Amino acid sequence: MSWYNTGTIAVTNGSKIVTGVGTKWTNSLIGICAGQMLLLHTEGFIEICEIASVQSDTQLTLANKYNGKTRSGIKYQIPTSPNVSIEALALRISEMLNYYQTQLDAWQMILTGEDAVTLTAPDGRQVTIKSQYSIANELTKLLEQSKVYAEQTSKNADIAKNASSSSNNSAASAKSSADSASSSATASRDSAQKSSNSANAASLSENNAKTAEQNAKKSAEDAKNAASSIDTTVFLKKSGANDQSINGSLNVKTLKENDVRVYSPNNKPTADDIGAIPAVKKDVNGLPIYMVGNHLVCSDWVGKWDLMPFRRDELPFGWYFRNGDNYLLSSPQGQALNSLSVNYKNDHRITIKTINGLQYINVPTAFAPDGRGCFMRAVNGTTRQVGSWEDDAIRNIWGELIHVMQWSGTVPYGVFSLRAANGGSGLNNRHVSVVCNFVDSDFPERPITFDSSRVVPTANENRPINIGGTPVIYLGV
């Protein structure tokens, strides 16, 4: 028999609470649970108490109040052999499976994941290990950096070589510059003579500019005299700003060029002139729509589904709660729904029905009959088609224990069942053949099967956690 005695405990007279120091009572691999014995070593003898429940690693509750003296630092022992009840065994096995599955998942993340993973040892200690992927990435980065440093070193060597060549060239250029300086002195004398010639030319240009100024003044006087001699009374003048008339005798709204009406920014054509519908453009959720009065002219979004973070009475324009509500067929909403394709309406159960002598049509619904909302998933071409429904489920968990001594006449419950002696499942039989020669024994040997589908819905996939939103459909009206 296994005993757990790590740490010490403290008890209080008249209390059911037991406090531990350095204890790990909730570790699923130790197996401390209700119904087990707590043996106290006090004053040379052993006291026996019954455990009612375990709250934490350092606290448990007794079935009865402790009637001994209040003490602390007491040594103790708890026998941890599994209880013979199927319920307790199922709990132990479930905890062990969960622990080992958690460890397997963690090692899988170490081998295939990208982040660091924390493992928990059976004694409760935790250690964090980097994944193989992250280690490989770090090595790749170091190799890339080494490559960059090598390339930079090569470039620096080329730069030093070029600098040496440039230094030699600069020395030759300095000698050439000295020779040029002598030639420049001669050129300077020539430039001085040219500057003298330029000064004389500038004086001549100044005299020409004065003459041009006098000629410009005379031209201005001549233009002024010519303008004053024109008779302006014979000119046409613009008078009416509203009808763009000229002296009231010419209306620009009737102007034509080659029998085609002439338009201008102040004389725009009407919708009837160019044969267009007088629609008004609006921006809804960043997309353009066109309205004639209160009616939608055209939109590619009609029938689009979405999940919005708004309450149903705060939805943006054109969006409606997808809960199966009915609308009059003659209403803008009804017309938008009825304009959808036949396949769309069949796939999503949109039908026309008569209520109190009036025709109605419904929006699709995003809710199951019991009120639960559904997830949107891509079709798989077989069982999942557009508009089809699948109920919730988890993947099946299966296993069995064999060569187990079972008390005669007892029946397992929950995820466990007895398997028939002939190899059948025996899942629906409460009385099955035993797998031994002593059928009449009080301790027959029978296989016990673990099958979670007996308790929870199962499938070939697991479903995710989720956050609520309002399922909506866009009708544009």
C-alpha positions as semicolon CSV with decimal commas, in nm:
position;residue;x (nm);y (nm);z (nm)
1;M;0,000;0,000;0,000
2;S;0,126;0,354;-0,090
3;W;0,148;0,627;0,180
4;Y;0,177;1,004;0,139
5;N;0,354;1,184;0,430
6;T;0,532;1,488;0,277
7;G;0,542;1,796;0,508
8;T;0,361;1,847;0,840
9;I;0,009;1,950;0,942
10;A;-0,172;2,159;1,203
11;V;-0,511;2,076;1,366
12;T;-0,744;2,279;1,589
13;N;-0,972;2,137;1,858
14;G;-1,338;2,160;1,748
15;S;-1,254;2,237;1,381
16;K;-1,273;2,020;1,066
17;I;-1,003;2,220;0,884
18;V;-0,653;2,067;0,854
19;T;-0,368;2,295;0,739
20;G;-0,053;2,157;0,572
21;V;0,301;2,291;0,548
22;G;0,508;2,173;0,246
23;T;0,220;1,950;0,126
24;K;0,089;1,882;-0,228
25;W;-0,256;1,733;-0,160
26;T;-0,418;1,831;-0,494
27;N;-0,152;1,667;-0,714
28;S;-0,358;1,431;-0,931
29;L;-0,071;1,180;-0,948
30;I;-0,071;1,135;-0,568
31;G;-0,440;1,048;-0,553
32;I;-0,563;1,204;-0,227
33;C;-0,945;1,225;-0,226
34;A;-1,256;1,209;-0,010
35;G;-1,309;0,893;0,196
36;Q;-0,940;0,824;0,263
37;M;-0,783;0,800;0,609
38;L;-0,563;1,063;0,773
39;L;-0,329;0,910;1,034
40;L;-0,190;1,157;1,293
41;H;0,123;1,074;1,501
42;T;0,057;1,256;1,833
43;E;0,211;1,191;2,177
44;G;0,323;0,837;2,108
45;F;0,001;0,705;1,955
46;I;-0,185;0,729;1,621
47;E;-0,517;0,908;1,568
48;I;-0,732;0,807;1,266
49;C;-0,956;1,063;1,091
50;E;-1,164;1,049;0,771
51;I;-1,104;1,299;0,488
52;A;-1,427;1,463;0,361
53;S;-1,278;1,684;0,085
54;V;-0,953;1,842;-0,040
55;Q;-0,954;2,219;-0,107
56;S;-0,591;2,292;-0,201
57;D;-0,235;2,168;-0,169
58;T;-0,230;2,290;0,193
59;Q;-0,590;2,253;0,314
60;L;-0,838;1,963;0,353
61;T;-1,159;1,910;0,549
62;L;-1,233;1,621;0,790
63;A;-1,563;1,435;0,801
64;N;-1,592;1,513;1,176
65;K;-1,462;1,788;1,403
66;Y;-1,121;1,715;1,556
67;N;-1,162;1,645;1,931
68;G;-0,794;1,632;2,023
69;K;-0,561;1,907;2,137
70;T;-0,472;2,199;1,907
71;R;-0,125;2,123;1,762
72;S;0,105;2,214;1,473
73;G;0,408;2,047;1,308
74;I;0,239;1,703;1,339
75;K;0,369;1,416;1,128
76;Y;0,099;1,233;0,932
77;Q;0,034;0,959;0,676
78;I;-0,239;0,916;0,410
79;P;-0,283;0,572;0,242
80;T;-0,326;0,651;-0,129
81;S;-0,419;0,313;-0,281
82;P;-0,714;0,358;-0,528
83;N;-1,063;0,324;-0,384
84;V;-1,247;0,017;-0,509
85;S;-1,546;0,226;-0,633
86;I;-1,573;0,269;-1,010
87;E;-1,645;0,642;-0,971
88;A;-1,319;0,706;-0,783
89;L;-1,122;0,489;-1,026
90;A;-1,273;0,676;-1,321
91;L;-1,173;1,007;-1,163
92;R;-0,814;0,887;-1,108
93;I;-0,785;0,753;-1,462
94;S;-0,934;1,071;-1,608
95;E;-0,686;1,284;-1,413
96;M;-0,393;1,066;-1,523
97;L;-0,505;1,074;-1,888
98;N;-0,543;1,450;-1,870
99;Y;-0,193;1,489;-1,716
100;Y;-0,024;1,268;-1,975
101;Q;-0,219;1,431;-2,263
102;T;-0,104;1,773;-2,137
103;Q;0,258;1,651;-2,128
104;L;0,226;1,502;-2,481
105;D;0,077;1,827;-2,613
106;A;0,363;2,023;-2,454
107;W;0,630;1,800;-2,610
108;Q;0,455;1,827;-2,945
109;M;0,472;2,209;-2,916
110;I;0,845;2,181;-2,827
111;L;0,910;1,979;-3,145
112;T;0,674;2,159;-3,387
113;G;0,568;2,490;-3,228
114;E;0,724;2,836;-3,239
115;D;0,707;2,958;-2,875
116;A;0,860;2,843;-2,547
117;V;0,666;2,569;-2,360
118;T;0,629;2,518;-1,983
119;L;0,630;2,156;-1,854
120;T;0,500;2,048;-1,510
121;A;0,680;1,762;-1,333
122;P;0,484;1,511;-1,118
123;D;0,613;1,687;-0,804
124;G;0,465;2,019;-0,923
125;R;0,791;2,185;-1,037
126;Q;0,777;2,372;-1,367
127;V;1,047;2,420;-1,631
128;T;1,032;2,628;-1,951
129;I;1,189;2,485;-2,270
130;K;1,242;2,663;-2,603
131;S;1,086;2,494;-2,908
132;Q;1,307;2,336;-3,174
133;Y;1,168;2,584;-3,425
134;S;1,274;2,890;-3,221
135;I;1,623;2,742;-3,163
136;A;1,661;2,678;-3,537
137;N;1,549;3,035;-3,608
138;E;1,808;3,176;-3,368
139;L;2,085;2,970;-3,533
140;T;1,969;3,086;-3,877
141;K;1,979;3,449;-3,764
142;L;2,333;3,404;-3,625
143;L;2,447;3,250;-3,956
144;E;2,291;3,538;-4,152
145;Q;2,463;3,794;-3,924
146;S;2,798;3,614;-3,973
147;K;2,747;3,627;-4,350
148;V;2,675;4,002;-4,333
149;Y;2,986;4,064;-4,121
150;A;3,203;3,870;-4,370
151;E;3,063;4,067;-4,664
152;Q;3,123;4,396;-4,479
153;T;3,483;4,296;-4,404
154;S;3,542;4,226;-4,774
155;K;3,394;4,564;-4,868
156;N;3,617;4,742;-4,612
157;A;3,925;4,576;-4,766
158;D;3,823;4,700;-5,113
159;I;3,768;5,051;-4,975
160;A;4,120;5,054;-4,820
161;K;4,270;4,942;-5,152
162;N;4,082;5,214;-5,340
163;A;4,193;5,474;-5,083
164;S;4,557;5,382;-5,144
165;S;4,516;5,419;-5,521
166;S;4,332;5,749;-5,469
167;S;4,624;5,879;-5,257
168;N;4,872;5,812;-5,542
169;N;4,640;5,982;-5,790
170;S;4,606;6,285;-5,558
171;A;4,987;6,331;-5,551
172;A;5,002;6,334;-5,931
173;S;4,708;6,573;-5,940
174;A;4,886;6,813;-5,700
175;K;5,183;6,840;-5,938
176;S;4,948;6,901;-6,228
177;S;4,770;7,174;-6,026
178;A;5,100;7,353;-5,965
179;D;5,165;7,359;-6,340
180;S;4,813;7,490;-6,398
181;A;4,867;7,773;-6,147
182;S;5,143;7,916;-6,367
183;S;4,917;7,904;-6,671
184;S;4,634;8,066;-6,470
185;A;4,847;8,373;-6,397
186;T;4,880;8,436;-6,769
187;A;4,506;8,381;-6,818
188;S;4,432;8,636;-6,543
189;R;4,608;8,909;-6,735
190;D;4,396;8,826;-7,042
191;S;4,078;8,835;-6,827
192;A;4,160;9,183;-6,698
193;Q;4,171;9,314;-7,056
194;K;3,837;9,145;-7,131
195;S;3,680;9,302;-6,818
196;S;3,776;9,647;-6,948
197;N;3,607;9,571;-7,279
198;S;3,292;9,450;-7,095
199;A;3,268;9,775;-6,898
200;N;3,261;9,974;-7,223
201;A;2,987;9,744;-7,359
202;A;2,779;9,792;-7,040
203;S;2,787;10,169;-7,082
204;L;2,655;10,133;-7,438
205;S;2,372;9,900;-7,317
206;E;2,265;10,157;-7,058
207;N;2,220;10,419;-7,330
208;N;2,012;10,173;-7,538
209;A;1,786;10,098;-7,234
210;K;1,708;10,469;-7,184
211;T;1,607;10,497;-7,550
212;A;1,375;10,186;-7,518
213;E;1,208;10,337;-7,209
214;Q;1,124;10,654;-7,397
215;N;0,976;10,451;-7,687
216;A;0,756;10,248;-7,439
217;K;0,609;10,564;-7,285
218;K;0,514;10,690;-7,628
219;S;0,343;10,351;-7,714
220;A;0,140;10,366;-7,390
221;E;0,012;10,715;-7,475
222;D;-0,085;10,599;-7,825
223;A;-0,284;10,297;-7,683
224;K;-0,466;10,519;-7,433
225;N;-0,572;10,760;-7,705
226;A;-0,695;10,469;-7,926
227;A;-0,908;10,317;-7,643
228;S;-1,078;10,652;-7,569
229;S;-1,187;10,682;-7,931
230;I;-1,403;10,353;-7,923
231;D;-1,789;10,386;-7,899
232;T;-1,895;10,137;-7,624
233;T;-2,270;10,200;-7,664
234;V;-2,289;9,947;-7,949
235;F;-2,149;9,660;-7,732
236;L;-2,370;9,374;-7,588
237;K;-2,368;9,362;-7,206
238;K;-2,456;9,080;-6,958
239;S;-2,750;9,187;-6,739
240;G;-2,954;8,894;-6,585
241;A;-2,762;8,663;-6,350
242;N;-3,058;8,421;-6,301
243;D;-3,129;8,336;-6,666
244;Q;-2,784;8,418;-6,805
245;S;-2,936;8,656;-7,060
246;I;-2,745;8,919;-7,255
247;N;-2,941;9,252;-7,249
248;G;-3,251;9,029;-7,198
249;S;-3,248;8,931;-7,566
250;L;-3,039;8,607;-7,554
251;N;-3,106;8,309;-7,317
252;V;-2,800;8,082;-7,288
253;K;-3,028;7,789;-7,190
254;T;-3,141;7,775;-7,555
255;L;-2,795;7,797;-7,707
256;K;-2,706;7,520;-7,950
257;E;-2,404;7,422;-8,155
258;N;-2,472;7,212;-8,466
259;D;-2,827;7,154;-8,331
260;V;-2,685;7,015;-8,003
261;R;-2,768;7,182;-7,673
262;V;-2,470;7,365;-7,515
263;Y;-2,418;7,318;-7,138
264;S;-2,196;7,495;-6,886
265;P;-2,120;7,468;-6,511
266;N;-2,402;7,720;-6,446
267;N;-2,633;7,552;-6,698
268;K;-2,623;7,177;-6,604
269;P;-2,846;6,916;-6,778
270;T;-3,126;6,743;-6,583
271;A;-3,165;6,365;-6,541
272;D;-3,442;6,371;-6,807
273;D;-3,212;6,554;-7,054
274;I;-2,956;6,269;-7,056
275;G;-3,195;5,979;-6,981
276;A;-3,057;5,902;-6,632
277;I;-3,235;5,791;-6,310
278;P;-3,223;6,069;-6,047
279;A;-3,042;5,853;-5,791
280;V;-2,860;5,982;-5,483
281;K;-2,521;5,830;-5,397
282;K;-2,463;5,739;-5,029
283;D;-2,168;5,585;-4,844
284;V;-2,261;5,291;-4,616
285;N;-1,985;5,107;-4,425
286;G;-1,729;5,241;-4,673
287;L;-1,921;5,116;-4,979
288;P;-2,130;5,324;-5,228
289;I;-2,503;5,261;-5,271
290;Y;-2,758;5,449;-5,484
291;M;-3,105;5,543;-5,358
292;V;-3,416;5,672;-5,539
293;G;-3,621;5,809;-5,253
294;N;-3,618;5,537;-4,983
295;H;-3,552;5,253;-5,227
296;L;-3,221;5,086;-5,308
297;V;-3,138;5,108;-5,680
298;C;-2,838;4,869;-5,696
299;S;-2,607;4,693;-5,452
300;D;-2,392;4,381;-5,480
301;W;-2,420;4,327;-5,103
302;V;-2,788;4,222;-5,081
303;G;-2,800;3,883;-4,905
304;K;-2,450;3,915;-4,753
305;W;-2,410;3,765;-4,403
306;D;-2,191;3,899;-4,126
307;L;-2,138;3,894;-3,749
308;M;-2,140;4,244;-3,596
309;P;-2,035;4,375;-3,252
310;F;-2,358;4,580;-3,226
311;R;-2,683;4,505;-3,048
312;R;-2,980;4,424;-3,271
313;D;-3,142;4,768;-3,216
314;E;-2,815;4,954;-3,298
315;L;-2,731;4,799;-3,637
316;P;-2,605;5,026;-3,922
317;F;-2,828;5,121;-4,214
318;G;-2,932;4,832;-4,440
319;W;-2,840;4,551;-4,195
320;Y;-3,104;4,330;-4,027
321;F;-3,101;4,077;-3,741
322;R;-3,077;3,725;-3,891
323;N;-3,334;3,557;-3,663
324;G;-3,604;3,436;-3,906
325;D;-3,834;3,742;-3,874
326;N;-4,108;3,785;-4,136
327;Y;-4,154;4,099;-4,352
328;L;-4,442;4,192;-4,581
329;L;-4,362;4,076;-4,932
330;S;-4,455;4,422;-5,066
331;S;-4,223;4,604;-4,823
332;P;-3,872;4,721;-4,927
333;Q;-3,724;4,444;-4,708
334;G;-3,957;4,183;-4,861
335;Q;-3,871;4,292;-5,215
336;A;-3,498;4,274;-5,141
337;L;-3,535;3,921;-4,996
338;N;-3,752;3,802;-5,286
339;S;-3,496;3,936;-5,537
340;L;-3,240;3,678;-5,419
341;S;-3,179;3,369;-5,633
342;V;-3,392;3,054;-5,607
343;N;-3,091;2,852;-5,481
344;Y;-3,012;3,112;-5,215
345;K;-3,370;3,106;-5,084
346;N;-3,386;2,724;-5,088
347;D;-3,047;2,680;-4,918
348;H;-3,134;2,918;-4,633
349;R;-3,506;2,835;-4,593
350;I;-3,643;3,170;-4,714
351;T;-4,010;3,111;-4,798
352;I;-4,322;3,309;-4,881
353;K;-4,620;3,238;-4,655
354;T;-4,965;3,387;-4,599
355;I;-5,046;3,528;-4,254
356;N;-5,389;3,686;-4,188
357;G;-5,450;3,717;-4,562
358;L;-5,117;3,897;-4,632
359;Q;-4,803;3,757;-4,793
360;Y;-4,483;3,758;-4,588
361;I;-4,123;3,647;-4,651
362;N;-3,863;3,569;-4,383
363;V;-3,494;3,648;-4,335
364;P;-3,265;3,347;-4,268
365;T;-3,196;3,243;-3,911
366;A;-2,861;3,186;-3,740
367;F;-3,011;3,001;-3,441
368;A;-3,087;2,635;-3,365
369;P;-3,437;2,543;-3,236
370;D;-3,303;2,549;-2,879
371;G;-3,174;2,907;-2,922
372;R;-2,804;2,835;-2,970
373;G;-2,613;3,031;-3,233
374;C;-2,415;2,852;-3,503
375;F;-2,060;2,879;-3,641
376;M;-1,996;2,959;-4,009
377;R;-1,773;2,698;-4,181
378;A;-1,661;2,626;-4,534
379;V;-1,843;2,347;-4,722
380;N;-1,657;2,014;-4,759
381;G;-1,840;1,894;-5,069
382;T;-2,000;1,594;-4,891
383;T;-2,195;1,619;-4,565
384;R;-2,147;1,995;-4,522
385;Q;-2,321;2,189;-4,800
386;V;-2,440;2,551;-4,824
387;G;-2,722;2,592;-4,570
388;S;-2,676;2,250;-4,402
389;W;-2,662;2,219;-4,022
390;E;-2,439;2,007;-3,795
391;D;-2,494;1,964;-3,420
392;D;-2,216;2,022;-3,166
393;A;-1,979;1,739;-3,067
394;I;-1,626;1,655;-2,948
395;R;-1,384;1,384;-3,057
396;N;-1,439;1,046;-2,893
397;I;-1,207;0,931;-2,613
398;W;-1,184;0,550;-2,582
399;G;-0,990;0,302;-2,373
400;E;-1,030;-0,006;-2,151
401;L;-0,886;-0,184;-1,848
402;I;-0,854;-0,564;-1,859
403;H;-0,800;-0,834;-1,592
404;V;-0,987;-0,628;-1,330
405;M;-1,138;-0,809;-1,030
406;Q;-1,499;-0,693;-1,003
407;W;-1,734;-0,758;-0,712
408;S;-2,014;-0,990;-0,819
409;G;-2,335;-0,813;-0,913
410;T;-2,195;-0,459;-0,940
411;V;-2,241;-0,254;-1,260
412;P;-2,010;0,030;-1,379
413;Y;-2,149;0,376;-1,464
414;G;-2,062;0,682;-1,671
415;V;-1,782;0,634;-1,927
416;F;-1,714;0,274;-1,812
417;S;-1,891;-0,045;-1,918
418;L;-1,838;-0,423;-1,897
419;R;-1,725;-0,605;-2,212
420;A;-1,871;-0,946;-2,297
421;A;-1,653;-1,258;-2,268
422;N;-1,688;-1,329;-2,641
423;G;-1,518;-0,999;-2,735
424;G;-1,837;-0,797;-2,796
425;S;-1,877;-0,442;-2,667
426;G;-2,142;-0,519;-2,406
427;L;-2,209;-0,142;-2,389
428;N;-2,586;-0,183;-2,354
429;N;-2,585;-0,495;-2,134
430;R;-2,591;-0,471;-1,758
431;H;-2,522;-0,849;-1,719
432;V;-2,240;-1,001;-1,929
433;S;-2,036;-1,322;-1,926
434;V;-1,719;-1,326;-1,719
435;V;-1,373;-1,393;-1,864
436;C;-1,272;-1,669;-1,621
437;N;-1,362;-2,025;-1,517
438;F;-1,506;-1,938;-1,173
439;V;-1,834;-1,779;-1,290
440;D;-1,996;-1,813;-0,949
441;S;-1,709;-1,643;-0,768
442;D;-1,767;-1,319;-0,578
443;F;-1,461;-1,178;-0,759
444;P;-1,500;-1,250;-1,135
445;E;-1,237;-1,111;-1,372
446;R;-1,404;-0,883;-1,630
447;P;-1,272;-0,629;-1,885
448;I;-1,388;-0,272;-1,820
449;T;-1,426;-0,040;-2,121
450;F;-1,377;0,340;-2,108
451;D;-1,592;0,525;-2,370
452;S;-1,668;0,898;-2,323
453;S;-1,940;0,889;-2,592
454;R;-2,162;0,724;-2,330
455;V;-2,163;1,058;-2,143
456;V;-2,086;1,344;-2,389
457;P;-2,155;1,401;-2,764
458;T;-1,856;1,300;-2,978
459;A;-1,739;1,352;-3,336
460;N;-1,418;1,354;-3,547
461;E;-1,332;1,712;-3,446
462;N;-1,326;1,950;-3,146
463;R;-1,522;2,277;-3,142
464;P;-1,363;2,610;-3,030
465;I;-1,457;2,862;-2,762
466;N;-1,629;3,173;-2,899
467;I;-1,745;3,530;-2,833
468;G;-2,094;3,664;-2,899
469;G;-2,196;3,894;-3,185
470;T;-2,519;3,978;-3,367
471;P;-2,573;3,766;-3,684
472;V;-2,700;3,998;-3,958
473;I;-2,802;4,002;-4,326
474;Y;-2,766;4,301;-4,560
475;L;-3,081;4,411;-4,746
476;G;-2,975;4,770;-4,825
477;V;-3,311;4,931;-4,741
